[in-house]
Amino acid sequence: MKQVKIAGVPEHFNLPWHMCIENGEFNEAGIDLQWTDVPEGTGKMCQMLRDNETDIAIILTEGIIKDLTENPHSSIVQIFVKSPLIWGIHVDGKANYNTISDLENTVSAISRLGSGSHLMSIVNAQKNDWETNDIQFEIVNNLDGAIASLSEGKSDYFMWEKYTTKPLVDNGTFKRVGECPTPWPCFVIAVRNEFLNENKSVVRLILDIINATTEEFKQIPSIDRTLATRYHQKLEDIQQWLTQTQWSQKNLDEKTFDKVQNKLSELNIITKKADFNQIVKKT
């Protein structure tokens, strides 16, 4: 049995992985796939890949590309979710902010530097014609840290996946003042280079198994109810999310890779660009 470490956020996007693990599909193929939930998100998973704490990560596209321009420790082997991530822009439930424009020159809570919440704060600032170099950040590690930071007034807004935070909007902990979709596919599958070079056939088998599930995921009977129960969501919210979400079985193409890199460069998030063929690999 080949042991493989994999990491991802504890969110509804990753249910296909958990279903394959729980159904024993990887075990049947001789793979002991050990999943780690990473509530801190992409910045933490980049560090885990760098430090050999995980072999594979289901990770935000912009975050891993930024990290790999600085240190090409891993490779993107496939898109996992090709639809955009809808980032909700949240303030404390009792805050006086009511629109995105109210947040100019305020403090953005982020999970860590290099995380999606960090990078998308800059993308959102540019989208609203704010001065991107003037954004102030407060590192909060995770969603619980953001709740505390906003309620204590240490930061003013927090960007996180819209549906993950919807229960907090419903109960008044957060108020959502706007949304910011990513202008590219949101999640990719990244594999540590050392592991990939030694285990290409294993990685290919893992992708074949997960792709067979994501191709038919929306047709699984009562999958909306399963998701709503498991992730403590309202059924109508999950149904709306399912209509907006598309999984992928293909790899990132060069045009999309360039689009992400060009935007990160334009926003001074990266100082140098990586070669497509160095970062995106076939298995």
Buried (B, 14 or more C-beta within 10 A) or exposed (E): EBEBBBBBBBBBBBBBBBBBBEEEBBEEBEBEBBBBEBBBBBBBBBBBBBEEBBBBBBBBBBBBBBBBBBEEBBBBBBBBBBBBBBBBBBBBBEBEBEEBEBBEEBBBBBBBEBBBBBBBBBBBBEEBEBEBEEBEBBBBBBBEBBBBBBBEEEBBBBBBBBBBBBBBBEEEBBBBBBEBBBEBBBBBBBBBBEBBEEBBEBBEBBBEBBBBBBEEBEEBEEBBEBBBEEBEBEEEBBBBBBEEBBBBBEBBEEEBBEBBBEBBBEBEBBEEBBEBEEBBBEB
